[in-house]
Every structure is written in C-alpha cells, then in structure tokens.
Amino acid sequence: MGAQNSNLINLVERTIGREACAWVERLMTIPPGFAVWESDWVSRKEMAQALNMVLFHDLLLRVPTGREYTEDVAARGDKVFHDHGALRTVRWADNGALPPGEAAFTRILEPLGFRLNGTFPLDRIGMTGRSYAHVDAPDQIAQFFVSELHPEKFSPAFQDTVSRVLSSSKDPLTPKAQLQLRELARDGRLRFEDAAELLPVLKACFARQHDIPFVEDYEALLAESAEMAWIATEGNAFNHVTDRVDDLLRLTREQQALNRPMKPAIEVSKSGRIRQTAFKADMVVREFRTRDGGIVRREVPGSFYEFITRDHYIDSVDAAKRLDLGFDAANAQGIFKMTAADC
C-alpha cells in the first residue's frame, strides 16, 4: 500500500492498543483504496475499514482455529483478505432497550456508507439474511451479513423463552454516538477525535447485550433452534469472518491435511460463481444461571472462520467485468450449521 494510512492505524490503536493493531495489520490486507487520507478528518470509508479491523481482531481472540490459520498465512509472507463478517439478530419486540433485529445495526452501517446488497430467505432455520456492501469500495471493504431470527416461526413456548432471554438487553449506542453517526451520515466524514471516540462504542455493539441466560432457557431454545441458542450465549458478536481466497479446493485439502475441523463439503451457489466452506465453530465455555441463584458452566459452540471464492462475471447492463459480491441462501444455511454442536 505504500505509506500507512495514519487515520486507520491511529483509530485502531486507540481502540484495541498498539500491539494488537500491529498484529492485525500484519495479518489482514488493507486494500489499496486507503493509500490516500486527510489529516484530522476520518472518512466514512476509513471508519468502515477500522470497524472491520477491530471486529476481525475480536473474532481471532475468540476462535483459536481461525487464529492459527491466519498466523500460518502471515508466516509465509501473505495476508488474508477479509471478505465479510456475519452477525445474528432477533426480530422481536420484547428486546429490552435494544432495537429489534437488524435495525440495531443498520443505524450503524448506513452512516458508515453500507447499503443493502441482497436479501436471502433462510427458511429452513427460520431466519432472513441481508448483505450490506460499502458504496465507496464494495469489492475492497468487507461486507456485513446480518441475519434476523423470526421467533414467530417457532412454538409459543419458544417465543416466551426468547422474551425472557432478550428482555434484559441494554443498548450500548450512547446518545453522543448516535449524534456522531448522524454527522457522519450527513457529511461523510468526522473529526478524528470524534471518530476515535465513536469506534469503541461501535465495537461494543457487536457483543451480547442481555444478561446471562438460565440454563433451562438455553436448553429450551436449543431444542428448536441451534441459531437462537447460539444468540443466547454469544449475542450479536461476529458469528464468523471470512477470508477471500483464490483456490478453495486447494485450501480445503491443505487444512484437512493439518487435521483442522473443516466442513466436509464446499457450498456452491446456484450461479456457480460463489463457493464457500468453513472451519467448524470452536467450542467455548459459557456461564448459565440456575433457578436457585447459582452459576453453572457448559461448553457450547462459539464463532468460526469461513473461506470464500468469488468469480467475476460480465454485467449484462454495461458489459463491464465485475466481481460477484452476492450471496446464496442455500450456501448461507449450510455455513450456519458450523455453530451446531453436532456439526
């Protein structure tokens, strides 16, 4: 890239620390579109990239398998190219102080320059997925894949349990952060100090906002939806990040040879242009409340690391060659199985 974009580096350093920032910079590609920047002002594009960098870092801390793979890439002198990050939400009115479903995140993504890129019915798992691409650099800045779970598609008892789990949700987006987002949406940029104050608040939104669930509630959710059970313990944390690679079949064989927990089959889109696979979710230990006021700990599926290959196509409108930045509902539902305990 040439000289480092000081806006990006300073924003990320202020949020996660100098050592962590240097680590992410060593592992993750910063696209060439960030070679030019303006001192004292942070563009919405830079804010979007900085958020992706701190969330990528957060996931690597929680996913040892993905961290080991990414370190392997860096050890051979390469970097991963972050294609998209995914998170799960619940479209449910009884959601505490947090806006229901993806509304909690579109209020963040849209001021940063992301726009709806596709809607994907995930009927087999009672969800809807939506992808958001950045208008300034859609093929360089990682997309967000935001899914909503629909409790009304499940039993009344399940719906009651969802309400019990989510009703304690707090909203980490402060009034000042909301003002800063409105200014960013209006002007397309923020003063550096405002951006540096805003980024940690945005990072905090990608976490669990509700109280520790009761173990009985977790088990009731798990009986009907592995995805909702995952949300009960992990909340709105990144479910996965994704490395965009050139040869998915070769990568799969390499990772299987290392005995890493790779998905057995590659998901291929209807168009044939998008191919995806993933490591199985790393297991994590989470706390649960008991009705007698105690705490128990259980091992449950955490987040995971995904891989994607995207082909180019010729646009029928202007005959231009473009990278296929779409998603596929069948692919997504196959990938979502990576957080099932029995995957």
N, C-alpha and C positions, 0 to 999 in steps of 0.2 A: 504494500500500500504506500510505501514511502514513509514520510513523516507520520507519526502517530497523531490521530485526531485527539487533541487535548481535551475537548469537550467530553468525548466519550470516556476517555481514561479517567479524567478527574471526577466525572459523575459516578462511575462505577467504584472508584477508590473510596469516595465519600460514603458510599452505601455499604460496601462489603469489606473494605480495608485494602491496603496496598498489596499485601501478599496475595490475597485471594484474587484481586484484579489482575495481577501479573500472571497468575495461574490460568485464569480464564482466557486472557489474551494469548497465552502460549497454546491453548487447546483449540480455540474457536476462531474461525475465519471472520475477519472484519472486512466486508465487501469493499471494492474499490470506490464505490459511490460516496464513501466517507473521507476521501482524501482531501477535501476542502471543507473548512469550517470557519465560523465567525467568532472571534474572541468576545467573551462576555454575553453572548446570546446562544441559546440552545434551540435548534430547530426541532420540529415535531418528529422528523426522521431520526435525528440523533436520540431524542427521548425514547422513541420506539426501540431503537437498537440497544440502548442502555438497559431498558427494562428486560429485553430478551436476554442480555448477557447476565444480569443478576438472577434471573429465573433459571437460566441454564446452570449457573453455579449452584443454586439451591437444590436443583434436582440431582446433580452429581454428588452432592453431600449425602443424599438420601438413597442413592442407587449404586452400590458398590460395583455391580457388574458393568454398568454403563461407564463408571469412572475408570475401571480397569481398561475397557476397550478404548476410551478416549485417550488415556495415557499411552496406550500402545501406538495409536495414530501419531501422537506427538513425538514418541521415541524414534519413529522413522523419519521425522522431519516434516510431517504433514500436519494439517489441521482439519477438524470436522467442519462441515458446512451445515449450520442449523437451519433446517427447512421449516419446521413448525413445532409449536408446543401445544399441548392439549390440556383442557381442564373440564371438570364436570360441575354442573349446577343442578338445582332442583327448581322447577317452575311450580311454586306452591305459595299460596297467600300467607300461610302460617309460617313465616320465615324470620321471625324476630325483627330486628332493626335492619336486616339486610334486604335490599330489593330482590324480588323473586327471579330465579333463573338467570338467563344471560344478561338481563337488564343491569345486574350488579357489575358487569364487565363492559358492556357496550358504552356505558357512561365514561369508561376509562379509554377504551380502544379508539372510539371515534375521534375524540380530541387529539389523539396521537397520530391520526391520519389513516387508521384502518377502516376499510369499508367491506360490507358483506360481499363475499365472493361465491357463495354457494350454500344451498340448504339441502340437508340429507336426512330423509326419514330413516330412523333406526328402529323399525317397528318390532323386530324380534326381541329387543331389550327395553322397549317402552320409552324410547328417547328420541330426540331430534338433535342433529348436529348442524352447526353452521361454521363456515370458514370465513375468516377476515384477513384480507390482504392489504398491504400498505399501498396507498395510491402513488406515493413518490418513487418507490422502488420495489414493486411487487415480487420480482424474482430475486431480490437480494436480501430483503428483510424477512425474517421468519414470520410465517402466518400464525394466527391463533385459531385453533379448532375448539370451539366452545359448544359443549353438549348440554342439553337440558333433559332431565328425567321428569316424566309425567306421572305423578302418583295416582292420578285418577284412573290410570290404566291397570291398577292393581286392586287388591281387595280393600274393603273398608277398614279392616284391622291394620293393614299395611299403612293406609293413609293416616290413621290415628298415630301410628308409631312414628311416621315421618314428622308429624306435627310436634310430637314430644321431643324428638331429637333436634329439630331445627328451630324451635320457638325461642331458644336462648341466644340465637345468633346476634352478634354485635356487628356494627358497621365501622370498619377501620378508616373509611374515607372521611376525613375531617372536613368541616366547613371551609377551612382555608385551602385544603387540597382541591375541593370542588371549585372554588374560585380560580385557582391556578389552572385547572383543567379548562374552565370556560375561557380564560385568557389565551390559553394555548390553542383552543379551537378557533377563537376569533382571529388571532394574529399569526398563527403558525409557528410561533417561537416564544420563548420565555427568557427572562434574565437568568444568568447562570445560577445565581444564589437561590432563586425561586425553584428552578429545575432540580437543584441539589436537595432542596427541602422536600420537594414533591416525590422524588423517586423512591425513598424508603417507605413512604406511605403507600405508594402503588404496590411495592413489593409485598407489604403486609396484607394486601387484599387477597393474595394468592396463598391462602392458608386455611386452616379450619377455624371458623368463626363461632361455632357453637360449643357448648360445654361437653365434657367427656360423657359419652353415651353410657347408658346402662347396658350391661352385658345381655340381659334378656331382650332389650330392644334391638341390639345388634343382631342377635340370632334370629329374631322375627323378620328383620329386613333381609337378612341373608337367605332365608327360606324362599323368598320371592324374587329378589334382585341382588345379584352379586355387585352390581354397579352402585346401588343405593347403600349397601353395606360398606362399600369402599368409601363413599362420601361420608358416611357416619364417622369413620376414623380419620380420614385424610382431608375432608372438606374440599376447598377449592384450590388445593395445591396442584402444581403441574402434575398431571397424570403420566405424561411422558414428554420427552423431547425427541427430536428426530434428526438423524444425520442423512443428508442427501448425498448419495454415493453413485458411482458410475456403473458398477457391476455388482448387482445384488446377489446373483447366484454365486459368484466367486467369494464374496464376503460371507455368505451363509456357510459355505463349505469350510472357509478358514476358521470361523467361530465355532463351528461344530467340532472341528479337529482339536480345538482348545478346550473342548468339553464345557463350553458355556451354554446356558439353558436357552437355546434358540428355538423359536417357533418352528414346528416340523415342516410347515408348508408356507410358500410365498403366496400372498394375496395379490391377484391381478385384476385390475379394473376392467369394466366392460369394453372400454376403448382399447385396452391392451397397452396403453401408454404409461400407466402408473402401476408400479409394483412395490409391495410393502412386506416387511417382516419385522420381527422384534425379538428381544430377549424376554423371557418370562419375568414377571414382576419379582423384584427382590422382596423377601419377607421381612417384616418389621415387627417389633414388639410394641403394642399399644396398651394403655390403661383403660379399664372399664369400671364403672361404678356398680356396686351391688345394692340391693334394696335395704340391707341392714347398715348402710353407710360405709362399707368397706371398699377396697380397691383390689381388682384382680388384673393380671396381665396375661395377654394372649398374643400369639404370633399370628399376624394377618398379612395379606398381600399389600405391599406398598406400591410405589411407582415403578416405571420401567423405561427402557431405552429402545427406540424404534429406528428403522432404516427405511429409506425410500429411494426409488429411482424414478425420475421423471423424463419422458421423451419430449422432443419437440414435435410440432405439427404446423401445417400451413393454414393460416387463418383464411377462411372462405370469403371474408369481407374485403380484406385489403391484400391478400396473398402474402402477408408477412409471415416469417418463420417465428414461432413463439414457443416458449416452454410451457408445457401443460401444468398449470398450477392448481388444477382441480383436485377433487377427492372423489371417493366412491363409497356409497353406503355399505355395500357388501364387504369391501375391504375394511372399513371402519369397524363394523361389527365383529369381524374376525380378529382384528387387532385388540378390540376391547376385552376379548377373552383372556388376554395376558394377565389381567388382575383377578381372575377367578382362582380360587385356592386349588382347584383340581385341574388347572390348565396343563 
